[in-house]
Amino acid sequence: MDTFLGQLEEGKKYLFEIPEIGFSEELPYVLIPIKGGHIKIASLNLIGMIGWNKKFGRTISGKIKVLFPDLNGIVFLSAVEKSLQLTQIVCQELDIPIMAIAYNRKKPHMEIDCGHKRPFIQVGGGSVTSGDKYLYLYERDVNLISTARKGIIIVDDVISTGGTVAALATILDEICERRSISKDALKIQGIFCVAREGSTKPLYKGLSRKIHWLGVLPEPEFIPESTVLS
């Protein structure tokens, strides 16, 4: 069944194109509330988009294979939730059996708020779509990342301000400090995403040059409250 997103969501749309894979779809513009108004973005929501995730994931995995023909000693890292399905496809295509996940809230299985506390790491972060938030790394993911010898590859859906990437980089620094691991072992080797929002911006620790994207979304636009209500 062919279902186009433009048929399922109302309102003004942005034509998102990735010529190298023949992808062209209309994405809805949405308003994200912030102090004094809203941020207008073209919403690339990958949750539930099985076909899109397969197409994007296979394309990204192909780029990773070219740049990193030997993935031994490299651990994959992503943050929930919109990029989770995408990252799973990427790892499946690369025969990576397990990946590390940073969560956007505490989960009961982490046992953070009970008598038996498993190791975890919490850092502050933020993004255009999610605002200020915390990222949590659970014991299993901390231990998995600690096994890396040749660095980390991050997979994300959209890179905008780089807040999520900065938070993930901070988590890696924290693991190095807690476990006395060389920072070279957990160095971010690449950041692969479906789209970049607007122009390339300076990111935490010069990570802008590590980003690889398939397509470009428009720059987020601030809409004053008075304009939204008029």
C-alpha positions, 0 to 999 in steps of 0.5 A: 500500500502506497501512503504518502504523508501529505495525504495524512496531515493537514496544513502547509507543507515543505517538500523534503527531497533527497535526490541521491535516493529519489526521495521526495515527500511533503512534510508538515510545518508545525509550531513548537511552543517556547517563551514568547512565541513558537518555533516553526519547523518542517517536521520529519517524524520517523516514528512508525514510518517503516518504509522511510526508516528502511530507505534512510537506514540502508543509505546511511549504513552504506555511507558508514561502510565506505568511511568505516570498513572495519567496525570492530571496536566501534560502538553505535549510540543513539538517543530515543525516541525518534531516531531509535527505529532508524538506528536499528535499521542501520545496525541491522544492515551493518550486522551490529547486534547491540547498540547503546541508547540514551533515554529521555527520562528515567525508566523503572528498570534502571532502579534509580529511585529504589534501594538497589541502584544500578550505575547510570549517568544523567546529563542535561541537554536540549533540542528544538523539538524537545526543549530542555531535557535530561538524557539518561544512560543505563548500566547496560549502555554504560558498560557497552560503551566502555567496551569501545576501543576505536570510538563511537558512531552516533545516529540521529534523525535531525541535527539542528542546534546540536544540543542532543549531540553535545549531551551525548558527547558529555555522557562519553566524557563522563564515562571516560572519567568514571571508568578511567578510559582513554578519551581516544577510545570513546572519541566520536568518529562520525555523526550520521543523520537523515537531515540537517536543519538550515546552515551548518552551525558550530557544534560542541568540541568542533563536531560539526565536521563529523556530521553526515546528512542525506538532506536539508530542512529549512532553518527553524523560524521564530514566530512571536506570540502576537503573530500566532494569535493574529 
